[in-house]
Amino acid sequence: MKNKNIISIVLAGTLTVGAVAGLTGFTSKDTATVTSFASESDTEESSTLLTTVSDDSVTEESSSSDSSTTLTVTEVAAKALPSVVTITNTSVTELENYYGGYYGYFYGYDSDGGTTTYESVSVGSGIIIGQNDTELLVLTNYHVVEDATELSVGFINEEAAEAVVKGTDASIDIAVVAIQLDDISDETMSAIAIAEIGDSDSLQLGEQVVAIGNALGYGQSVTTGIVSALNRVIELDTYTAEMIQTDAAINAGNSGGPLLDMNGRVIGINSAKASSTGVEGMGYAIPISDVVSIIEDLMNKQTRTETVSEEESAYIGITGQEVSSEMSSVYGIPEGIYITEVAEDSPAAAAGLQAGYIITKFDSTSVSSMTDLKNLLAYYAGGETVSIVVSYQSNGTYVEETIELTLGLLSDYQTTETEASEDSEGATGRGGVPGNN
């Protein structure tokens, strides 16, 4: 029976790199803006996770711990380190400026107040989980890559390459990023390895585990401990999850790195820690067996890095508003986009979307606002068919359904309306009907 004790925990987070020296600047990114660009499989054969390894072959069967092949911590580290990477996230944040006059001038702010933007750099960890014809694929936490305008992945030989977000699921805090194989040197390719995936369902209390990650941004470090608890229900800022609890040290920068069994197999994704005064040795990892199918879906999405032309711009035909994590907690409704109106004869109407439905995922990518949806739509052309996950009330409870939606061409739905202002989260289609997507 699963342990249902609920405790309040914070994300282990990324380490923000700022101008202040010392071990300050720990941040835990916890907003829900999705900035990934993804869709259908970009290879003829689906990418799958490496789950067992023999001397001569690779199979797709999950494997549990085998005490006869248990390794030492040193051997686990040697086996796993080539598959662990550092991730550097550069993002831009806009803040309201309360300082004018001399202070505004001195610090480069608008002297009349207003807003100012600044560039933030944070670091986390990731796990090499696969490769297709053109890309190397890395698993990490969603909060490690959240809001990224630029991503860089560093490998075991200290070389780095530019990366892009391939797909995310903010509801469970995971993401897959892709690096073009052409951007990786032969030397790096010979130094790295694809991680082997274990079976978190077979874990037992007291079993030894190893955590690897970019703790404090110093580079990869190795810690070890035991499985302290299984199915531990914890409340984070944006979601509630059942996790593996361990006393292996997990610190800022470890997020997205692997928790390993003593065969060097990934059995968890390090994500959170308890950091209150008087608390020690309480780290948390997402159980890998719980998310394998979702990871493989993200691995096989099309990587989208260029927006479509204005002539190809897509249209859905909905007006909606954000259901934030706070609203979800207070009112007991799913996070996502609450549809307030469906345009007549629109693609949304044809697909069966209705007012009152809550869109939680667009093409397997989590969305929480109309702005999220608009940002994603910029990478999709009219005529493409995508899967949308919606929740709606039925007999007093929310049920989930996946709906296939064929996007319309925005140009076919443009009107001469000019009086409507941007509303419902300020979402507008590219040159389309104001307040609509």
Sequence and secondary structure as in RCSB ss.txt:
>XXXX:A:sequence
MKNKNIISIVLAGTLTVGAVAGLTGFTSKDTATVTSFASESDTEESSTLLTTVSDDSVTEESSSSDSSTTLTVTE
VAAKALPSVVTITNTSVTELENYYGGYYGYFYGYDSDGGTTTYESVSVGSGIIIGQNDTELLVLTNYHVVEDATE
LSVGFINEEAAEAVVKGTDASIDIAVVAIQLDDISDETMSAIAIAEIGDSDSLQLGEQVVAIGNALGYGQSVTTG
IVSALNRVIELDTYTAEMIQTDAAINAGNSGGPLLDMNGRVIGINSAKASSTGVEGMGYAIPISDVVSIIEDLMN
KQTRTETVSEEESAYIGITGQEVSSEMSSVYGIPEGIYITEVAEDSPAAAAGLQAGYIITKFDSTSVSSMTDLKN
LLAYYAGGETVSIVVSYQSNGTYVEETIELTLGLLSDYQTTETEASEDSEGATGRGGVPGNN
>XXXX:A:secstr
      EE EE  EEEE SS SS  EE          B S SSSS      EE SS EE       GGG   HHH
HHHHHGGGEEEEEEEEEEEEE    HHHHHHTT  TT  EEEEEEEEEEEEEEEEE SSEEEEEE HHHHTT SE
EEEE TTS EEEEEEEEEETTTTEEEEEEEGGGS HHHHHH     B  GGG  TT EEEEEE GGGSS EEEEE
EEEEEEEEEE SS EEEEEEE S   TT TT EEE TTS EEEEEEEE  STT  S EEEEEGGGTHHHHHHHHT
S B  S   GGGBEE  EEEEEE HHHHHHH   SEEEEEEE TTSHHHHHT  TT EEEEETTEE  SHHHHHH
HHTT BTT EEEEEEEEEETTEEEEEEEEEE EEGGGT     S    TTT B TTS BT  
